Amino acid sequence: MESTQTHTAAADPFAYLVSMERKGRSLGGQLPIQEELRGAWKGVLFRIHGESVLAPMEQVAEIVTPPSFTRIPGVKPWALGMANMRGNLLPMMDLHGFLYGDNLEFDPRRQRLLVMNHQGVYAGLLVESVLGMKHYWREERLDDVPEVDARLQPYLAGACRRGDEHLAVFSPWKLVDDEQFMNISA
């Protein structure tokens, strides 16, 4: 059989590749993709006030190094200012400053902006650092939130647990629903 396939492949390589593609497609429909079967959930792991928390990937449009920005007079201190992101104005907010009352010392080498775009609100949330992306199966998602600072609680949307790792899920979109966050006037 193998010598026939080799001979066919040598005689008409294109026809051989087409037949291999057909065979692969016919068998491929029989094998479910593990991620689709179990349901994957992805989150961005970041640090806020010394705590590691996750943000759902679907709520983070992008993660960027904080660009230079222009301060705006008459706004709360945690509303850092406006930055130019590829020709779009991006309001920058210090998440630590909003939640804890004192802004982070600006250090674009370590810090990152979690950019969100939800219900017409396009803004970058300055966080201490981004530690990476985490993948969990849907069954590893929980309503049982680990102990975290009470100021984070209104913005949590469950948790993820795998083994000893139990991380709270912080929802940037819940900030949009908070009138205090939306009112940046000093």
Disulfide bonds with the S-S distance in Angstrom:
none
